[in-house]
């Protein structure tokens, strides 16, 4: 997400908390993970990545910016766009997720959620979202939405009715600027906007169980602009691999995680 009206302190929240947790030893139950890059794939530096997902061997990406927002199906290995649906120029596209035979796409400030047919990208429906839209994922029952705050919102996909919400905390402290989301093995993984960290959240309690520290990853690619922050998490369950990228990055990275000693 690009939100110029929000100003973070130079010591970003998650970086401070990572240092805090590393120093508190037995006090904390939060695991910190480092990473190893095991593969990389091409990514168009014009794509302002807002949502990322792997499904049945294909990569799906939702992009943002007014006049450039789109929903795409791509081939991961070479980045070729196989299918593309542009949003109207008045919409700023945000997170996407696949639920059954449908794909949902948020908009930032337009209070709209678009529902598409997964196979054809044809429009099926649209829904009202009372908050800003940032990240979106699917846990098999509910659509889970972030709005840039410290909360996750759970929606029934039939009619898009909110059923619950949860505040996200780490060691009792709120974690704000929750952005792109991915549901992986019972956890919600969330990019934290402008930081180099991904938080792994227990969706029942909102507690952060682990932090993935991706500092240095952006240095391993080139970018298409100054807004090229980390944003994009995709779990390929068929091949048991984790993919991450950033807005305007030239690469999507396949990474493996290791718990920090």
Buried (B, 14 or more C-beta within 10 A) or exposed (E): BBBEEEEEEEEBBBBEBBEBBBEEEEEBEBBBBBBEBEBBBBBBBEBBBBBBBBBEEBBBBBBBBBEBBBBBBBEBEEBEBEEEBBBEEEBBBBBBBBBEEBBBBBBBEBBBBBBBEBEEBEEBEBBEBEBBBBBBBBBEEBBBBBBBBBBBBBBEBEEBEBEEBBEBBBBEBEBBBBBBBBBBEEBBBBBBBBBBBBBBBBBEEBBBBBBBBBBEBBEEBEBBEEBBBBBBBBBBEEEEBBBBBBBBBBBBBBBEBEEEE
